[in-house]
Amino acid sequence: MDDQGGLADRFEAHRGRLRAVAYRMLGSAAEADDAVQETWLRLSRTDPGTLARVANLPAWLTTVLSRICLDLLRIRASRREDLVGGHVPDHVTRTAAAVAASAAEADARGPEEEALLAESVGRALLVVLDTLTPTERVAFVLHDSFAVPFDRIAPLVERSPVATKKLASRARGKVRGTPALPAAELARHRHVVEAFLAAARGGDLDALLAVLAPDVVRRADPAALPPGAAAEIHGADAVARETVLLTANARHAALALVDGAPGIVVAPRGRLVLALRVAVAAGRVTSYEVIAGHTRLRRLALAVVPD
């Protein structure tokens, strides 16, 4: 690492992995890019003598990046605490217009960004990662996604290796959640919700009618509805037709455990804006509730549906 050009080349060889780490930690492509760029700036400003003693550049870069991400996560968590203390009303934080705006923003970033979100990480996982504490998220991402040893993670989160292992284990438990249904019933419930989501994504009225019970009920928080829309509607035909109108939101939806049962999260760019609690009986959706209020969303137990 004897010249700036050579240093830049070596950094670029690791940029892709660094961006992947940062994206999982932060859940935002823009913030991930900023964190990676800050990592480069810190590398470029480091004394050449210090760099000469770096035996493992990828590990050094990952450590620097992780510290940057941890600082950003702590700032984000602090802001959330301020919002909770200030009591932001539900109608301000979650509205149907806000959902549409979030979806439009995700579309504006282009299909490559959506592919990264949905395929590389998974929308539901990003939503659940966002419920972890900053140190839990860093420990979980580094160890479970990138196989970083606990003795290297420990100094970052200011814990012993044993305590860091427990931190990651606690995060893993939150990500997996606790299903409220026996395994066989969970699988059947999941199949029905997947069919409902697939039909909603495709705007397929016939497929929706096939998966909805004749007397299905849709309930929704006022914040999830356009002005004048009913908070509750009944019957497969009415529910299916409304669901078809919401196909744009369904493109940003994913299966997730919602309070222990298979449900749906709507998360443009991995940021939760809606959650659907879905009731299933006899192989059909008997009711679903659209949860949009900030306070109610924070109270949900969200997890990744087990394979």
C-alpha positions in Angstrom: 0.0 0.0 0.0 2.7 2.4 -1.1 0.7 4.9 -3.2 -2.8 6.3 -3.3 -3.7 4.8 -6.6 -2.7 1.3 -5.4 -4.6 1.9 -2.2 -7.7 2.9 -4.2 -7.5 -0.3 -6.3 -7.2 -2.5 -3.3 -10.2 -0.7 -1.7 -12.3 -1.1 -4.8 -11.7 -4.9 -4.8 -13.6 -5.0 -1.4 -16.3 -2.4 -2.2 -18.9 -4.9 -3.1 -18.6 -6.8 0.1 -18.5 -3.7 2.2 -21.6 -2.4 0.6 -23.4 -5.7 1.3 -22.4 -5.5 5.0 -23.5 -1.9 5.2 -26.8 -2.5 3.5 -27.8 -5.3 5.9 -26.8 -3.1 8.8 -28.5 0.0 7.7 -31.3 -1.2 5.4 -30.8 1.8 3.1 -28.8 1.7 -0.2 -28.0 5.5 0.1 -26.8 5.2 3.7 -24.8 2.1 2.8 -23.1 3.9 0.0 -22.3 6.9 2.3 -20.9 4.5 4.9 -18.7 2.8 2.4 -17.5 6.2 1.1 -16.6 7.3 4.6 -14.7 4.0 5.1 -12.6 4.9 2.0 -12.0 8.4 3.3 -10.7 7.1 6.6 -8.5 4.6 4.8 -7.1 7.3 2.5 -6.3 9.5 5.5 -4.6 6.8 7.6 -0.9 7.2 8.1 1.1 5.0 5.7 3.1 3.6 8.5 0.0 2.4 10.3 -1.3 0.9 7.1 1.9 -0.9 6.6 1.2 -2.8 9.8 -2.3 -3.9 8.7 -2.0 -7.6 8.1 -5.6 -8.2 7.0 -7.0 -5.3 5.0 -10.5 -6.8 4.5 -10.9 -7.3 8.2 -9.6 -3.8 8.9 -12.1 -2.3 6.4 -15.0 -4.3 7.9 -14.1 -3.1 11.4 -14.0 0.6 10.3 -17.2 0.2 8.3 -19.0 -1.5 11.2 -18.1 1.3 13.6 -19.5 3.8 11.1 -22.7 1.8 10.8 -23.0 1.3 14.5 -22.8 5.1 15.0 -25.5 5.7 12.4 -27.8 3.1 14.0 -27.3 4.7 17.4 -28.2 8.1 16.0 -31.3 6.6 14.3 -32.4 4.8 17.6 -31.9 8.1 19.5 -34.2 9.9 17.0 -36.8 7.3 17.4 -36.8 7.7 21.2 -37.2 11.4 20.7 -40.2 10.8 18.5 -41.8 8.4 21.0 -41.2 10.9 23.8 -42.7 13.7 21.7 -45.7 11.4 20.7 -46.1 11.8 17.0 -49.7 11.2 16.1 -50.6 8.2 14.0 -52.3 10.2 11.3 -49.1 12.2 10.8 -46.7 9.2 10.7 -48.8 6.7 8.6 -51.3 7.7 5.9 -52.3 6.1 2.6 -50.6 8.9 0.8 -47.4 8.2 2.7 -47.6 4.6 1.7 -48.0 5.6 -2.0 -45.1 8.1 -1.7 -42.8 5.4 -0.2 -43.7 3.0 -3.0 -43.0 5.7 -5.6 -39.7 6.5 -4.0 -38.7 2.8 -4.2 -39.7 2.7 -7.8 -37.7 5.8 -8.5 -34.5 4.0 -7.3 -35.0 1.6 -10.1 -35.3 -2.2 -10.5 -31.7 -2.9 -9.5 -32.3 -1.5 -6.0 -35.5 -3.4 -5.6 -33.8 -6.6 -6.7 -31.1 -6.0 -4.0 -33.7 -5.5 -1.4 -35.9 -8.5 -2.3 -33.3 -11.0 -3.4 -30.1 -10.3 -1.6 -31.6 -9.6 1.8 -35.3 -10.0 1.8 -37.9 -7.4 2.6 -39.2 -9.2 5.7 -35.7 -9.7 7.1 -34.9 -6.0 6.7 -38.1 -5.1 8.6 -37.2 -7.4 11.4 -33.6 -6.2 11.5 -34.9 -2.7 12.0 -36.5 -3.9 15.3 -33.1 -4.9 16.8 -31.0 -2.7 19.0 -27.9 -1.2 17.2 -25.5 -3.7 18.9 -27.8 -6.6 18.3 -28.0 -5.8 14.6 -24.3 -5.3 14.2 -23.5 -8.6 16.0 -26.1 -10.6 14.1 -25.2 -9.2 10.7 -21.5 -9.6 11.1 -21.6 -13.1 12.5 -24.7 -14.8 10.9 -24.4 -13.1 7.5 -20.7 -12.7 7.1 -19.1 -15.2 9.5 -17.1 -12.7 11.4 -15.8 -14.3 14.6 -17.1 -13.1 17.9 -13.7 -12.1 19.2 -13.5 -9.6 16.3 -17.0 -8.3 16.9 -16.6 -7.9 20.6 -14.5 -4.7 20.6 -16.9 -3.1 18.2 -19.9 -3.6 20.5 -17.8 -3.1 23.6 -18.6 -6.5 25.0 -16.6 -9.7 25.8 -16.7 -12.4 23.2 -19.0 -14.5 25.4 -21.4 -11.5 25.9 -21.2 -10.8 22.1 -22.2 -14.3 21.4 -25.3 -13.9 23.6 -26.1 -10.6 21.9 -26.1 -12.3 18.5 -28.2 -15.2 19.9 -30.8 -12.8 21.3 -30.9 -11.1 17.9 -31.3 -14.4 16.2 -34.2 -15.3 18.4 -36.0 -12.0 17.5 -35.4 -12.6 13.8 -36.8 -16.1 14.0 -39.6 -15.2 16.4 -41.9 -17.6 18.2 -44.6 -19.1 16.0 -48.0 -19.2 17.7 -49.2 -22.2 15.6 -48.1 -25.9 15.5 -45.7 -26.6 12.6 -48.3 -28.3 10.3 -50.9 -25.6 10.9 -48.2 -22.9 10.3 -47.3 -24.4 7.0 -51.0 -24.5 5.9 -51.6 -20.9 7.0 -48.4 -19.9 5.2 -49.6 -21.5 1.9 -52.9 -19.6 2.0 -51.2 -16.3 2.8 -48.7 -16.8 0.0 -51.5 -17.5 -2.4 -53.3 -14.3 -1.3 -50.2 -12.2 -1.7 -49.4 -13.7 -5.1 -53.0 -12.9 -6.3 -52.8 -9.4 -4.9 -49.4 -8.8 -6.6 -50.8 -9.9 -9.9 -54.1 -8.0 -9.5 -55.8 -11.4 -10.2 -59.4 -11.0 -9.2 -60.3 -14.7 -9.8 -57.4 -15.9 -7.8 -58.3 -13.6 -4.9 -61.9 -14.8 -4.9 -60.6 -18.4 -4.8 -58.5 -17.7 -1.7 -61.0 -15.5 0.2 -63.8 -17.0 2.3 -67.2 -15.8 1.0 -67.8 -13.9 4.3 -64.3 -12.5 4.6 -63.9 -9.2 6.5 -61.2 -6.6 5.9 -60.5 -4.1 8.7 -58.1 -1.3 8.5 -56.6 1.6 10.5 -57.9 4.9 9.2 -54.4 5.9 8.4 -54.1 3.1 5.8 -57.2 4.3 3.9 -57.9 7.1 1.5 -60.4 9.7 2.7 -63.9 8.4 2.9 -63.0 4.7 2.7 -64.8 2.3 5.0 -62.8 1.0 8.0 -64.4 -2.4 7.5 -65.8 -4.1 4.5 -67.5 -7.5 4.2 -67.7 -10.2 1.5 -65.3 -11.7 -0.9 -66.3 -9.7 -3.9 -65.9 -6.3 -2.2 -62.6 -7.3 -0.5 -61.1 -8.7 -3.7 -62.0 -5.7 -5.8 -60.4 -3.3 -3.2 -57.3 -5.6 -3.0 -56.9 -5.4 -6.8 -56.8 -1.6 -6.5 -53.9 -1.9 -4.0 -51.7 -4.0 -6.3 -49.0 -1.3 -6.3 -48.5 -1.7 -2.6 -48.5 -5.5 -2.9 -45.3 -5.2 -5.0 -43.6 -4.0 -1.9 -45.0 -6.7 0.3 -43.5 -9.8 1.8 -44.6 -12.7 3.9 -43.6 -12.4 7.6 -44.7 -13.7 11.0 -47.0 -11.1 12.5 -47.8 -11.8 16.1 -46.7 -15.4 15.6 -48.8 -16.2 12.6 -48.1 -15.8 8.8 -49.1 -12.4 7.7 -47.8 -9.6 5.4 -45.5 -6.6 5.7 -45.5 -3.8 3.2 -42.1 -2.2 3.2 -40.9 -0.1 0.3 -37.0 0.0 0.5 -37.3 -2.3 3.5 -39.0 0.4 5.7 -42.2 -0.9 7.3 -45.3 1.2 6.4 -48.1 -1.4 6.7 -48.6 -4.8 8.3 -51.5 -7.3 7.6 -52.6 -9.7 10.3 -54.3 -12.5 8.5 -56.8 -15.1 9.8 -57.1 -18.4 8.0 -59.7 -21.2 8.3 -60.5 -24.2 6.1 -57.8 -23.2 3.6 -59.1 -19.6 3.0 -58.6 -16.1 4.3 -61.5 -15.4 6.7 -60.3 -11.9 7.7 -57.4 -9.6 7.5 -56.5 -6.4 9.3 -54.4 -3.6 7.9 -52.3 -2.0 10.6 -50.8 1.4 9.7 -50.7 3.5 12.9 -47.1 4.1 14.1 -47.9 3.0 17.7 -49.6 -0.2 16.6 -46.9 -1.1 14.2 -44.3 -0.7 17.0 -46.2 -3.1 19.2 -46.3 -5.9 16.7 -44.1 -9.0 17.1 -42.6 -9.3 13.7 -40.3 -12.1 12.6 -39.2 -14.0 9.5 -41.4 -17.0 8.6 -39.5 -20.2 9.0 -38.7 -22.2 5.9 
